[in-house]
Amino acid sequence: MNRGLPNREQRAHSRFPVKLPVQYRLLDTPPEVEKFKGKVALAKDLSLGGMYMKIARDKDVKVGEVFRLDITFPETNRRLFAFVEVVWVNEPGVGIHLMLMPEEDREYLKFYLDQLVYS
């Protein structure tokens, strides 16, 4: 299990510091999905390809797990959804790859990140 930080050259997109609330749920445990009320985390950096997410220490997250992720943008009250894969884990959080996202949500994410670049 990779518990270290990835080599920055492996990233296809630049990441930007953020503080965005996210909810996530594991997809391969159907009973858990049905009971899901939302595990809450905090996105600390974000790109078109992934994010670093700070999670509670008692959450057991493993590399390779696939989640449904909902990202909330408080400024606009907009919520995006994606399927993500955990690519690395360290003590305070996880690195995730955005695998699948509706095109409309991806366009909004690109718009949001462009605003961070030019602000």
Salt bridges, closest charged atoms under 4 A:
GLU32 OE2 - LYS39 NZ 3.06
ASP45 OD1 - ARG15 NH1 3.05
ASP58 OD1 - LYS59 NZ 3.92
ASP60 OD2 - LYS62 NZ 2.62
ASP70 OD1 - ARG68 NH2 3.02
GLU91 OE2 - ARG57 NE 3.92
GLU104 OE2 - ARG78 NH2 3.39
ASP105 OD1 - ARG78 NH2 3.81
ASP114 OD2 - LYS110 NZ 3.34
